[in-house]
Amino acid sequence: MQYPYKQFMPRLGMSEMVWKCFRCNLSFKDDQLAEIHKQISAHSVTKVKTIVA
C-alpha cells in the first residue's frame, strides 16, 4: 500500500549527538539550549550519542 501524502525522510546515520542533563533527565539537540540550561540550573550537561530508530 502506498502513502502519497506521507513524506519519508532518509536517515543518514543511526545515531546522533545530543546534550543530556542527567539530574533533570532532559536532552537537548542544540548546544545553545544546553548552555542556557547549564547557566540557569547550574547542572552539568554531557554530550552523549543516542540511537535513532
mmCIF file of the N, C-alpha and C atoms, coordinates in Angstrom:
data_MODEL
# 
_entry.id   MODEL 
# 
loop_
_atom_site.group_PDB 
_atom_site.id 
_atom_site.type_symbol 
_atom_site.label_atom_id 
_atom_site.label_alt_id 
_atom_site.label_comp_id 
_atom_site.label_asym_id 
_atom_site.label_entity_id 
_atom_site.label_seq_id 
_atom_site.pdbx_PDB_ins_code 
_atom_site.Cartn_x 
_atom_site.Cartn_y 
_atom_site.Cartn_z 
_atom_site.occupancy 
_atom_site.B_iso_or_equiv 
_atom_site.pdbx_formal_charge 
_atom_site.auth_seq_id 
_atom_site.auth_comp_id 
_atom_site.auth_asym_id 
_atom_site.auth_atom_id 
_atom_site.pdbx_PDB_model_num 
ATOM 1   N N  . MET A 1 1  ? 0.843  -1.166 0.000  1.00 0.00 ? 1  MET A N  1 
ATOM 2   C CA . MET A 1 1  ? 0.000  0.000  0.000  1.00 0.00 ? 1  MET A CA 1 
ATOM 3   C C  . MET A 1 1  ? 0.896  1.239  0.000  1.00 0.00 ? 1  MET A C  1 
ATOM 4   N N  . GLN A 1 2  ? 0.560  2.201  -0.812 1.00 0.00 ? 2  GLN A N  1 
ATOM 5   C CA . GLN A 1 2  ? 1.350  3.420  -0.904 1.00 0.00 ? 2  GLN A CA 1 
ATOM 6   C C  . GLN A 1 2  ? 0.676  4.552  -0.154 1.00 0.00 ? 2  GLN A C  1 
ATOM 7   N N  . TYR A 1 3  ? 1.498  5.421  0.399  1.00 0.00 ? 3  TYR A N  1 
ATOM 8   C CA . TYR A 1 3  ? 1.017  6.583  1.120  1.00 0.00 ? 3  TYR A CA 1 
ATOM 9   C C  . TYR A 1 3  ? 1.559  7.842  0.445  1.00 0.00 ? 3  TYR A C  1 
ATOM 10  N N  . PRO A 1 4  ? 0.867  8.384  -0.532 1.00 0.00 ? 4  PRO A N  1 
ATOM 11  C CA . PRO A 1 4  ? 1.400  9.536  -1.257 1.00 0.00 ? 4  PRO A CA 1 
ATOM 12  C C  . PRO A 1 4  ? 1.445  10.812 -0.407 1.00 0.00 ? 4  PRO A C  1 
ATOM 13  N N  . TYR A 1 5  ? 0.655  10.895 0.645  1.00 0.00 ? 5  TYR A N  1 
ATOM 14  C CA . TYR A 1 5  ? 0.618  12.094 1.478  1.00 0.00 ? 5  TYR A CA 1 
ATOM 15  C C  . TYR A 1 5  ? 1.737  12.126 2.518  1.00 0.00 ? 5  TYR A C  1 
ATOM 16  N N  . LYS A 1 6  ? 2.381  10.996 2.741  1.00 0.00 ? 6  LYS A N  1 
ATOM 17  C CA . LYS A 1 6  ? 3.454  10.919 3.720  1.00 0.00 ? 6  LYS A CA 1 
ATOM 18  C C  . LYS A 1 6  ? 4.793  11.191 3.060  1.00 0.00 ? 6  LYS A C  1 
ATOM 19  N N  . GLN A 1 7  ? 5.617  11.968 3.718  1.00 0.00 ? 7  GLN A N  1 
ATOM 20  C CA . GLN A 1 7  ? 6.956  12.207 3.202  1.00 0.00 ? 7  GLN A CA 1 
ATOM 21  C C  . GLN A 1 7  ? 7.949  11.461 4.089  1.00 0.00 ? 7  GLN A C  1 
ATOM 22  N N  . PHE A 1 8  ? 8.686  10.573 3.493  1.00 0.00 ? 8  PHE A N  1 
ATOM 23  C CA . PHE A 1 8  ? 9.659  9.800  4.235  1.00 0.00 ? 8  PHE A CA 1 
ATOM 24  C C  . PHE A 1 8  ? 11.027 10.454 4.089  1.00 0.00 ? 8  PHE A C  1 
ATOM 25  N N  . MET A 1 9  ? 11.627 10.802 5.217  1.00 0.00 ? 9  MET A N  1 
ATOM 26  C CA . MET A 1 9  ? 12.934 11.438 5.205  1.00 0.00 ? 9  MET A CA 1 
ATOM 27  C C  . MET A 1 9  ? 13.996 10.361 5.414  1.00 0.00 ? 9  MET A C  1 
ATOM 28  N N  . PRO A 1 10 ? 14.969 10.289 4.532  1.00 0.00 ? 10 PRO A N  1 
ATOM 29  C CA . PRO A 1 10 ? 16.028 9.287  4.731  1.00 0.00 ? 10 PRO A CA 1 
ATOM 30  C C  . PRO A 1 10 ? 16.925 9.664  5.900  1.00 0.00 ? 10 PRO A C  1 
ATOM 31  N N  . ARG A 1 11 ? 17.336 8.693  6.645  1.00 0.00 ? 11 ARG A N  1 
ATOM 32  C CA . ARG A 1 11 ? 18.248 8.896  7.775  1.00 0.00 ? 11 ARG A CA 1 
ATOM 33  C C  . ARG A 1 11 ? 19.676 8.700  7.272  1.00 0.00 ? 11 ARG A C  1 
ATOM 34  N N  . LEU A 1 12 ? 20.554 9.615  7.631  1.00 0.00 ? 12 LEU A N  1 
ATOM 35  C CA . LEU A 1 12 ? 21.944 9.480  7.223  1.00 0.00 ? 12 LEU A CA 1 
ATOM 36  C C  . LEU A 1 12 ? 22.685 8.500  8.110  1.00 0.00 ? 12 LEU A C  1 
ATOM 37  N N  . GLY A 1 13 ? 22.378 8.489  9.388  1.00 0.00 ? 13 GLY A N  1 
ATOM 38  C CA . GLY A 1 13 ? 23.054 7.578  10.298 1.00 0.00 ? 13 GLY A CA 1 
ATOM 39  C C  . GLY A 1 13 ? 22.080 7.022  11.300 1.00 0.00 ? 13 GLY A C  1 
ATOM 40  N N  . MET A 1 14 ? 22.551 6.115  12.097 1.00 0.00 ? 14 MET A N  1 
ATOM 41  C CA . MET A 1 14 ? 21.684 5.508  13.096 1.00 0.00 ? 14 MET A CA 1 
ATOM 42  C C  . MET A 1 14 ? 21.882 6.138  14.478 1.00 0.00 ? 14 MET A C  1 
ATOM 43  N N  . SER A 1 15 ? 22.732 7.157  14.583 1.00 0.00 ? 15 SER A N  1 
ATOM 44  C CA . SER A 1 15 ? 22.935 7.788  15.867 1.00 0.00 ? 15 SER A CA 1 
ATOM 45  C C  . SER A 1 15 ? 23.126 9.285  15.675 1.00 0.00 ? 15 SER A C  1 
ATOM 46  N N  . GLU A 1 16 ? 22.883 10.029 16.710 1.00 0.00 ? 16 GLU A N  1 
ATOM 47  C CA . GLU A 1 16 ? 23.097 11.472 16.675 1.00 0.00 ? 16 GLU A CA 1 
ATOM 48  C C  . GLU A 1 16 ? 23.603 11.920 18.043 1.00 0.00 ? 16 GLU A C  1 
ATOM 49  N N  . MET A 1 17 ? 24.296 13.041 18.059 1.00 0.00 ? 17 MET A N  1 
ATOM 50  C CA . MET A 1 17 ? 24.857 13.578 19.296 1.00 0.00 ? 17 MET A CA 1 
ATOM 51  C C  . MET A 1 17 ? 23.869 14.550 19.920 1.00 0.00 ? 17 MET A C  1 
ATOM 52  N N  . VAL A 1 18 ? 23.625 14.402 21.204 1.00 0.00 ? 18 VAL A N  1 
ATOM 53  C CA . VAL A 1 18 ? 22.762 15.303 21.962 1.00 0.00 ? 18 VAL A CA 1 
ATOM 54  C C  . VAL A 1 18 ? 23.454 15.635 23.277 1.00 0.00 ? 18 VAL A C  1 
ATOM 55  N N  . TRP A 1 19 ? 22.987 16.684 23.916 1.00 0.00 ? 19 TRP A N  1 
ATOM 56  C CA . TRP A 1 19 ? 23.480 17.059 25.236 1.00 0.00 ? 19 TRP A CA 1 
ATOM 57  C C  . TRP A 1 19 ? 22.429 16.636 26.241 1.00 0.00 ? 19 TRP A C  1 
ATOM 58  N N  . LYS A 1 20 ? 22.859 16.015 27.350 1.00 0.00 ? 20 LYS A N  1 
ATOM 59  C CA . LYS A 1 20 ? 21.924 15.447 28.317 1.00 0.00 ? 20 LYS A CA 1 
ATOM 60  C C  . LYS A 1 20 ? 22.257 15.937 29.709 1.00 0.00 ? 20 LYS A C  1 
ATOM 61  N N  . CYS A 1 21 ? 21.204 16.351 30.436 1.00 0.00 ? 21 CYS A N  1 
ATOM 62  C CA . CYS A 1 21 ? 21.310 16.665 31.852 1.00 0.00 ? 21 CYS A CA 1 
ATOM 63  C C  . CYS A 1 21 ? 20.756 15.460 32.600 1.00 0.00 ? 21 CYS A C  1 
ATOM 64  N N  . PHE A 1 22 ? 21.625 14.748 33.309 1.00 0.00 ? 22 PHE A N  1 
ATOM 65  C CA . PHE A 1 22 ? 21.197 13.532 33.991 1.00 0.00 ? 22 PHE A CA 1 
ATOM 66  C C  . PHE A 1 22 ? 20.424 13.830 35.272 1.00 0.00 ? 22 PHE A C  1 
ATOM 67  N N  . ARG A 1 23 ? 20.588 15.022 35.835 1.00 0.00 ? 23 ARG A N  1 
ATOM 68  C CA . ARG A 1 23 ? 19.836 15.380 37.040 1.00 0.00 ? 23 ARG A CA 1 
ATOM 69  C C  . ARG A 1 23 ? 18.378 15.670 36.716 1.00 0.00 ? 23 ARG A C  1 
ATOM 70  N N  . CYS A 1 24 ? 18.130 16.343 35.573 1.00 0.00 ? 24 CYS A N  1 
ATOM 71  C CA . CYS A 1 24 ? 16.758 16.679 35.161 1.00 0.00 ? 24 CYS A CA 1 
ATOM 72  C C  . CYS A 1 24 ? 16.168 15.660 34.193 1.00 0.00 ? 24 CYS A C  1 
ATOM 73  N N  . ASN A 1 25 ? 17.016 14.784 33.662 1.00 0.00 ? 25 ASN A N  1 
ATOM 74  C CA . ASN A 1 25 ? 16.615 13.825 32.636 1.00 0.00 ? 25 ASN A CA 1 
ATOM 75  C C  . ASN A 1 25 ? 16.090 14.535 31.390 1.00 0.00 ? 25 ASN A C  1 
ATOM 76  N N  . LEU A 1 26 ? 16.798 15.607 30.972 1.00 0.00 ? 26 LEU A N  1 
ATOM 77  C CA . LEU A 1 26 ? 16.449 16.352 29.773 1.00 0.00 ? 26 LEU A CA 1 
ATOM 78  C C  . LEU A 1 26 ? 17.519 16.158 28.720 1.00 0.00 ? 26 LEU A C  1 
ATOM 79  N N  . SER A 1 27 ? 17.096 16.146 27.452 1.00 0.00 ? 27 SER A N  1 
ATOM 80  C CA . SER A 1 27 ? 18.033 16.049 26.337 1.00 0.00 ? 27 SER A CA 1 
ATOM 81  C C  . SER A 1 27 ? 17.862 17.265 25.449 1.00 0.00 ? 27 SER A C  1 
ATOM 82  N N  . PHE A 1 28 ? 18.981 17.766 24.913 1.00 0.00 ? 28 PHE A N  1 
ATOM 83  C CA . PHE A 1 28 ? 18.973 18.942 24.055 1.00 0.00 ? 28 PHE A CA 1 
ATOM 84  C C  . PHE A 1 28 ? 19.717 18.622 22.775 1.00 0.00 ? 28 PHE A C  1 
ATOM 85  N N  . LYS A 1 29 ? 19.104 18.922 21.626 1.00 0.00 ? 29 LYS A N  1 
ATOM 86  C CA . LYS A 1 29 ? 19.763 18.720 20.346 1.00 0.00 ? 29 LYS A CA 1 
ATOM 87  C C  . LYS A 1 29 ? 20.643 19.914 19.990 1.00 0.00 ? 29 LYS A C  1 
ATOM 88  N N  . ASP A 1 30 ? 20.345 21.072 20.556 1.00 0.00 ? 30 ASP A N  1 
ATOM 89  C CA . ASP A 1 30 ? 21.084 22.288 20.252 1.00 0.00 ? 30 ASP A CA 1 
ATOM 90  C C  . ASP A 1 30 ? 22.013 22.625 21.416 1.00 0.00 ? 30 ASP A C  1 
ATOM 91  N N  . ASP A 1 31 ? 23.271 22.913 21.118 1.00 0.00 ? 31 ASP A N  1 
ATOM 92  C CA . ASP A 1 31 ? 24.228 23.201 22.182 1.00 0.00 ? 31 ASP A CA 1 
ATOM 93  C C  . ASP A 1 31 ? 23.946 24.527 22.881 1.00 0.00 ? 31 ASP A C  1 
ATOM 94  N N  . GLN A 1 32 ? 23.309 25.462 22.194 1.00 0.00 ? 32 GLN A N  1 
ATOM 95  C CA . GLN A 1 32 ? 22.965 26.742 22.824 1.00 0.00 ? 32 GLN A CA 1 
ATOM 96  C C  . GLN A 1 32 ? 21.897 26.550 23.905 1.00 0.00 ? 32 GLN A C  1 
ATOM 97  N N  . LEU A 1 33 ? 20.942 25.681 23.647 1.00 0.00 ? 33 LEU A N  1 
ATOM 98  C CA . LEU A 1 33 ? 19.925 25.388 24.661 1.00 0.00 ? 33 LEU A CA 1 
ATOM 99  C C  . LEU A 1 33 ? 20.538 24.679 25.857 1.00 0.00 ? 33 LEU A C  1 
ATOM 100 N N  . ALA A 1 34 ? 21.499 23.807 25.603 1.00 0.00 ? 34 ALA A N  1 
ATOM 101 C CA . ALA A 1 34 ? 22.183 23.123 26.697 1.00 0.00 ? 34 ALA A CA 1 
ATOM 102 C C  . ALA A 1 34 ? 22.967 24.114 27.550 1.00 0.00 ? 34 ALA A C  1 
ATOM 103 N N  . GLU A 1 35 ? 23.591 25.100 26.915 1.00 0.00 ? 35 GLU A N  1 
ATOM 104 C CA . GLU A 1 35 ? 24.328 26.128 27.660 1.00 0.00 ? 35 GLU A CA 1 
ATOM 105 C C  . GLU A 1 35 ? 23.382 26.973 28.511 1.00 0.00 ? 35 GLU A C  1 
ATOM 106 N N  . ILE A 1 36 ? 22.225 27.315 27.969 1.00 0.00 ? 36 ILE A N  1 
ATOM 107 C CA . ILE A 1 36 ? 21.233 28.095 28.727 1.00 0.00 ? 36 ILE A CA 1 
ATOM 108 C C  . ILE A 1 36 ? 20.776 27.301 29.942 1.00 0.00 ? 36 ILE A C  1 
ATOM 109 N N  . HIS A 1 37 ? 20.499 26.007 29.752 1.00 0.00 ? 37 HIS A N  1 
ATOM 110 C CA . HIS A 1 37 ? 20.087 25.152 30.872 1.00 0.00 ? 37 HIS A CA 1 
ATOM 111 C C  . HIS A 1 37 ? 21.187 25.085 31.926 1.00 0.00 ? 37 HIS A C  1 
ATOM 112 N N  . LYS A 1 38 ? 22.423 24.983 31.463 1.00 0.00 ? 38 LYS A N  1 
ATOM 113 C CA . LYS A 1 38 ? 23.565 24.913 32.369 1.00 0.00 ? 38 LYS A CA 1 
ATOM 114 C C  . LYS A 1 38 ? 23.696 26.185 33.206 1.00 0.00 ? 38 LYS A C  1 
ATOM 115 N N  . GLN A 1 39 ? 23.468 27.343 32.599 1.00 0.00 ? 39 GLN A N  1 
ATOM 116 C CA . GLN A 1 39 ? 23.563 28.610 33.308 1.00 0.00 ? 39 GLN A CA 1 
ATOM 117 C C  . GLN A 1 39 ? 22.408 28.809 34.289 1.00 0.00 ? 39 GLN A C  1 
ATOM 118 N N  . ILE A 1 40 ? 21.205 28.435 33.872 1.00 0.00 ? 40 ILE A N  1 
ATOM 119 C CA . ILE A 1 40 ? 20.027 28.648 34.723 1.00 0.00 ? 40 ILE A CA 1 
ATOM 120 C C  . ILE A 1 40 ? 20.007 27.694 35.907 1.00 0.00 ? 40 ILE A C  1 
ATOM 121 N N  . SER A 1 41 ? 20.274 26.414 35.663 1.00 0.00 ? 41 SER A N  1 
ATOM 122 C CA . SER A 1 41 ? 20.100 25.406 36.714 1.00 0.00 ? 41 SER A CA 1 
ATOM 123 C C  . SER A 1 41 ? 21.385 25.059 37.462 1.00 0.00 ? 41 SER A C  1 
ATOM 124 N N  . ALA A 1 42 ? 22.533 25.443 36.918 1.00 0.00 ? 42 ALA A N  1 
ATOM 125 C CA . ALA A 1 42 ? 23.841 25.098 37.493 1.00 0.00 ? 42 ALA A CA 1 
ATOM 126 C C  . ALA A 1 42 ? 24.065 23.586 37.522 1.00 0.00 ? 42 ALA A C  1 
ATOM 127 N N  . HIS A 1 43 ? 23.460 22.871 36.567 1.00 0.00 ? 43 HIS A N  1 
ATOM 128 C CA . HIS A 1 43 ? 23.677 21.433 36.404 1.00 0.00 ? 43 HIS A CA 1 
ATOM 129 C C  . HIS A 1 43 ? 24.699 21.217 35.306 1.00 0.00 ? 43 HIS A C  1 
ATOM 130 N N  . SER A 1 44 ? 25.431 20.127 35.386 1.00 0.00 ? 44 SER A N  1 
ATOM 131 C CA . SER A 1 44 ? 26.364 19.800 34.311 1.00 0.00 ? 44 SER A CA 1 
ATOM 132 C C  . SER A 1 44 ? 25.603 19.123 33.169 1.00 0.00 ? 44 SER A C  1 
ATOM 133 N N  . VAL A 1 45 ? 26.036 19.399 31.954 1.00 0.00 ? 45 VAL A N  1 
ATOM 134 C CA . VAL A 1 45 ? 25.417 18.832 30.757 1.00 0.00 ? 45 VAL A CA 1 
ATOM 135 C C  . VAL A 1 45 ? 26.491 18.053 30.014 1.00 0.00 ? 45 VAL A C  1 
ATOM 136 N N  . THR A 1 46 ? 26.163 16.817 29.632 1.00 0.00 ? 46 THR A N  1 
ATOM 137 C CA . THR A 1 46 ? 27.130 15.920 28.996 1.00 0.00 ? 46 THR A CA 1 
ATOM 138 C C  . THR A 1 46 ? 26.701 15.625 27.565 1.00 0.00 ? 46 THR A C  1 
ATOM 139 N N  . LYS A 1 47 ? 27.675 15.579 26.660 1.00 0.00 ? 47 LYS A N  1 
ATOM 140 C CA . LYS A 1 47 ? 27.397 15.239 25.272 1.00 0.00 ? 47 LYS A CA 1 
ATOM 141 C C  . LYS A 1 47 ? 27.388 13.719 25.140 1.00 0.00 ? 47 LYS A C  1 
ATOM 142 N N  . VAL A 1 48 ? 26.281 13.169 24.646 1.00 0.00 ? 48 VAL A N  1 
ATOM 143 C CA . VAL A 1 48 ? 26.147 11.723 24.510 1.00 0.00 ? 48 VAL A CA 1 
ATOM 144 C C  . VAL A 1 48 ? 25.649 11.383 23.103 1.00 0.00 ? 48 VAL A C  1 
ATOM 145 N N  . LYS A 1 49 ? 25.863 10.143 22.696 1.00 0.00 ? 49 LYS A N  1 
ATOM 146 C CA . LYS A 1 49 ? 25.392 9.666  21.414 1.00 0.00 ? 49 LYS A CA 1 
ATOM 147 C C  . LYS A 1 49 ? 24.145 8.827  21.646 1.00 0.00 ? 49 LYS A C  1 
ATOM 148 N N  . THR A 1 50 ? 23.058 9.170  20.963 1.00 0.00 ? 50 THR A N  1 
ATOM 149 C CA . THR A 1 50 ? 21.807 8.418  21.098 1.00 0.00 ? 50 THR A CA 1 
ATOM 150 C C  . THR A 1 50 ? 21.567 7.581  19.855 1.00 0.00 ? 50 THR A C  1 
ATOM 151 N N  . ILE A 1 51 ? 20.843 6.511  20.013 1.00 0.00 ? 51 ILE A N  1 
ATOM 152 C CA . ILE A 1 51 ? 20.491 5.653  18.893 1.00 0.00 ? 51 ILE A CA 1 
ATOM 153 C C  . ILE A 1 51 ? 19.111 6.065  18.391 1.00 0.00 ? 51 ILE A C  1 
ATOM 154 N N  . VAL A 1 52 ? 19.016 6.321  17.101 1.00 0.00 ? 52 VAL A N  1 
ATOM 155 C CA . VAL A 1 52 ? 17.758 6.736  16.488 1.00 0.00 ? 52 VAL A CA 1 
ATOM 156 C C  . VAL A 1 52 ? 17.236 5.592  15.652 1.00 0.00 ? 52 VAL A C  1 
ATOM 157 N N  . ALA A 1 53 ? 15.989 5.211  15.890 1.00 0.00 ? 53 ALA A N  1 
ATOM 158 C CA . ALA A 1 53 ? 15.404 4.106  15.130 1.00 0.00 ? 53 ALA A CA 1 
ATOM 159 C C  . ALA A 1 53 ? 14.469 4.630  14.074 1.00 0.00 ? 53 ALA A C  1 
# 
